[in-house]
Amino acid sequence: MPYYKIKRKGSSAKQTAWKNFSDYIRLRDCLKTTGSADYCKCVTCGEVVPYEDIQAGHAIAGRTNGILFDEDIVRGQCVKCNCGGGGETQAFKRVLVEEHGEAWYQMKVQARKNSALLTDDQYRLISKYFLTKRKKLQEGT
């Protein structure tokens, strides 16, 4: 008998918020690491890959609402590192600790435990916020 994994469908407001957040992170990091909207340097392995092959990777596993949209701990990461490498969390941690310090990183780890439920209206506000930030980046290029 085949095994079927049942996927829970999240709210469309949350999915749209994630898409706008992810698009913003990827464009932000493309511009920051290569100066181009077309390519991005992976935060963990350093490989330069096309925009289409970069993902918004989380430094801290768990993707709860406490860190899901935290732009401080989400960076452009290649598919190989983000999916195949399990997020390369140790390499990612080294980057963030070097930039912000161990105490800051541990504060972010604790934020992961915040699993506050967000309403669709809150997701729509998050979505609009990151859509606006992305548009500002695009206007600057």
N, C-alpha and C positions, 0 to 999 in steps of 0.2 A: 504494500500500500504506500503510495507516495506521501511525502511530508510536505505540507503547505504552510508557509509562514504567513500568518495573518498580519497585515499592516494596518495599524490604526491611522486613520486619516485625521490630521490636525485641522484646525480651522484655516479657512482660506486667508483670513486676515493675518494669521501667524506666518503662513507660507509666503505671502506677499511681503511681509515685514522682513523675513529672512532673505528673500530674493534681493530686496533693495539694500539691505545691510551688506550682503555678500558682494553685490555689484560695487558698492561704495568701497569696501575693503580692498577688493581686487584692483580697482582703478587707482585708489590711493597709493597702494604699494607698487603698482607698475610705475607710476610717476615718480615715487620716492626712490625706487631702486634702480631704474633704468632711464628715467627721464622721458619715457615713451608710454603711451596708452596701450601699445600693442604687445609689450613684453614685460615680464616680471621676474625678479630674482627670488627664488625660493628662500624663505627665512631659515630653513634648516639645512639644506644641502648646498645652497648657493647656485644651483643650476638656473640659467635664464631660459624661461619657457614662454610660449605665446599666451596671451590673455585667456584664450579659450581653455588652456590646459592648467590654469592656476585656480586654486580653490581658497576659500576663506577658512583657514585652519585654526583650531583652538589650541592654545598652549596647555590648557587644563582640560582633561577629559570630563565628560559628564553633562555637557550642554544643558544644564538646568537654566531656568529663567534668570538666575542670579548672574550667569556669565554668558548666556547665549548671545547677547547683543553688546558685549563689552569690547569696544574697539581697541582697548589697550592690550588685550591678550589674544586678539585675532589678527592674523597676518596672512599675506599671500604665501601659499604653500603649494608645491607641485603635487600632482595626484599620487606620484610614487611615494612621497613622504607622508602625505595626509592619509591616504587609504592603505597603500601597500606597506607603509612603515608604521602604521598605527599612530600617526601623528608625530612620530619622532619627538615624543614629549621631553626626553632628557636634553636633546639638542636645543629644543625650543626653550626649555627652562633656562639653560645657560645663557641664551641671548637676552631673555627678559631680566634675569638676575644681574647680568652685566650692565644693562641699561638702567635698572630701577632699584636694585638691591634685593637681598633675601627677604627682609621684612615686608616690603611691598608685595613680593611674589606670594608670600604666605597669607597676606591679607586677601589676595585674589583667590587663593585656594579655599579659604574660608567662605568667600562669597559664593562659591559653587554650591554650598549647602543651603543657600537661600532659594527655595523652590516656590516662591510666591506665584500664585496663579494670576495671569494677566487676562483682562477682558479683551474682546475683539476691538473695542474702542481704543484701548491702550496699544494694541498691536498696530492699529491704523495710525496712531500718532507716531509710533516708532518708525513705521514705514515711511510716513511723510517726512520725518526728520532726516532719515538717511537718503531718501530720494533728493531732497533739497541739497544735502551736503555733496552728493554725487554730481548734481547739476552745476554746483559752484566749482567743483574740480574741473568739469568739462569746459566750463567757460574760461577757465584759466589756462587751458592748453591751446 
